[in-house]
């Protein structure tokens, strides 16, 4: 698997937000967007441009892989 750029990760978060908008009075993110938002925030704080997919936890990896499959129509 190739590295994930911060822009790709942001696109994945936006994909999940559009597919499953925030809900409730607290505007809680869906589990996929929430899982991807944590490494995204770390990338911003650490000023990283890319992230290895292996650096994602299980939930984030699942959200990322599902996003890639859906984006590619697989």
N, C-alpha and C positions, 0 to 999 in steps of 0.2 A: 504494500500500500504506500502511496506517495504521501508526502507531508500535506497538511491542511493549512491553507493560508488564513489569516485573520478575516479576509474578505469572504472566503468560502464559508467559514464558520458563521459569520454574520448572516450570510445568505441562507444557511441552513436554519438558523434561529428564526429568521423572518418567514421562511417557508412554513415552519411548524406553527408560528404565531398566526399566519394567515389560514392555515388548515384547521387550527383549533384555537380560536381567540381566547384571550384572558377571560376569566370568569369570576363571578362573585363580587362582593363589595370591595374586596382587597385586590381585585384584578390579578388573580393568581395565574402564572404561566402554566401551560400544559407541561406534562412531565418531560417531554422531549426538549422543548425550548429551555426549560429550567435546567436540565442536565447539561445542555450545551452552553448555557450562559455562564456557568462557573469557570470552565477553561477559557472562555472568551474574555471574561473579566481578568483572569490571571495573565492572559497574553497582553492585555492593555497595560496592566500595572507593571509587568516585567518587560514591557516594550519588545515583545517578541512578534515577529512577522509570520512565523510558521510554527506548527505543532505536529509532532508525530502522532498518528492515530493510536499508537500503543500507549500514549500518554493520557488517553481518555479512560475514565472509569467505565465499568460495564454498561451502565445505563446510557452514558454519553456515546459510547461506541455503537450501541444498538440504534440510537437516534440518528447518528451520523450515517451508518450503513443503510438504514431505511431511507433516509433523505437521498442518498446517492442513487439507490435503486429506483425510487419514485421519480427522481429528476431525470434519470436516464430511460425511464419507461420500461424497466425490467420487472 
